[in-house]
Amino acid sequence: MENRIAYKKPIVLDLCITGLGVIRNFGERGIRSIGIDSDIRQVGRFSRYCDFYKSPVLEESDEEFLSFLLSIGKDLESHGILFPVSDKHVRFVAEHQEMLKKYFRFKVAPIELINKILNKQEMYRMAEDCGIPFPITYFPKNEEDLRNIAQDIGFPCAIKPIYSHLLTSKINRKLIPVANKAELMSEYQKILSIDSKVMIQEIIPGADNQIFIYIAYCSDKGIPQGIFTGRKLRQSPIHYGTACLAESLWLPEVAELGTHFLRAIAYHGIGGIEFKKDPRDGKFKLMEINARLVQWHGITKVAGTDLCFAQYLDLTGHPAPPSQFVDNIKWIYLKSDLISSFKYMREGSLSITGWISSLKNIQYVADMVFTDPLPFIVSLLELSRIALRKIILRISVAGIKGSLRRFIGSKY
């Protein structure tokens, strides 16, 4: 069946590690992808399974990006299959569905729903309407609001953007943890210069391995055509980041919560919902929804529920193959996990023997694939460049401090 549908080109929007996973999924089946990104350094660009097209910068102009994408569509022999793997590209595809349908097939929710999902305040409002539990969350309008919130919320807590994809690209963090009222007021002032739309949220206690994921591919009426559940084991950055080590783990309660939510909002396409188990009441609390493939979607392929390929088959008019969920399959993003593991060790929450033990049963390495080695080599070179720059900076700072001390000493 795969040979009969190979002429349908996957078109991957954003060549981050998530996009690389999509490209390799099809490349290993003999299906080449078109990879589109404005950044020529993105890791997916270097895959042997990818034909790279440098695009205009989406954030600068929807119109230019649309014109660019339509020009690619005109040259295709048949409809391409679009895979937007970042929030900005999902929003773009949802916004321009009618024009894109001429050359592409895709499955994304209506723009009205996408906008609600991207807006955390609207997202939690939908969750509340559906009876889905979530952390205590406030949306301050000004400093006076914030002072009142500081009296009610417990510490530590977190400052989060309402539109996380907009702020994360600027500060490279999903949230800012604060330990007390003074920090809350101070960090709030700092972040206002970047983004005025923020929320204050309690931090659910518990280790990183108490964060669970629900991923599904849904038909037009929110009915899942495939479901995966699993959990994070380590994150990057630690405690408040994205998964760098994760495993499959079937959790009926998480599956029920996720399916109920997606059906209630009539969601369709691939979506991922993150929960954290609250040890205080035993409930799974909604953290976020991603209206796209999550970074560790590759685990679904080796865990028996290949949601990326299920979407491809659906969009090309073929039934999804039967699936059988496999527990305790691990996925790792090696480059990120090496960095994070060092930080976990430094804080004392991970030992070397614990790290070695955690690598057992890894069946999917996101960045290092021997049949497609160049992306990993490029990642290592970039990591080495960053490390070298930090070393040079530290040496320079140490040299300046030494010179100042000698200068001051010679004067006094």
Order of alpha helices (4+ residues) and beta strands (2+ residues): beta-alpha-beta-beta-alpha-beta-alpha-alpha-beta-alpha-alpha-beta-alpha-beta-alpha-beta-alpha-beta-beta-beta-beta-alpha-beta-beta-alpha-alpha-beta-alpha-alpha-beta-alpha
